[in-house]
Amino acid sequence: MPLLGLCRIPIVQGRGNITIDIYFLDGHNMIAEQLYHTVGHELEHAHHAASGDYYEWVEQWGEAAAGYYSEYLAYKWNVDHLHIASYPGARRHYEGGVNYYAQKYLEARGAF
């Protein structure tokens, strides 16, 4: 499945409001279920930044591990919401993302 959305998170947390940009790529016809999962996935990343969790992870584990963990959680959100909206290949795609980013997170943390 091609990249459909992108969430840009500021590297340094500032005081006050945080602006988080979510982009959708032109030229992709998305069915409603894909749009639901793309928006939800990117909003998970936005939540990680807005809550400050992402920045705590960066301080604790470094930027690579924090990014992988955020992806893991966003893909887990997708898996957890397949009962609401699904489409052919969705379960395989999102479960694959969960497994891939869990592995990358553990590698970045030096667990292997």
Secondary structure by P-SEA (a helix, b strand, c coil): ccccbbbbbbccccccbbbbbbbbbccccccaaaaaaaaaaaaaaaaaaaaaaaaaaaacccaaaaaaaaaaaaaaaaaaacccccccaaaaaaaaaaaaaaaaaaaaaccc
